């Protein structure tokens, strides 16, 4: 699902929202999550999951073309950990899809 798919789904689900309002709502939510992560905060949405920042220490890597060693600096990366309800829902739904009879090609 892309951002525009999310906007369309939101506008379709809430008929009183225009496409522009739905787009603004999605942008506001994603900007708030991004800004909180930039400030080092952890975001927790009960039943969905949590966003946090992981620290990756510096390490030595290799240039795949030349095989030469390359120093990779330390960095902070966003991390998403799904909540229990989301994990269980995904597991249940994918198990149901796997058990559906397949139609020939």
ABEGO torsion letter per residue (X at the ends): XBAAAAAAAAAAABAABBAAAAAAAAAAAAAAAAAAAAAGBBBBBBGAEBBBBBBBBBBBBBBAAAGBBBBBBBBBBBBBBBBAAAAAAAAAAAAAAAABBBBBX
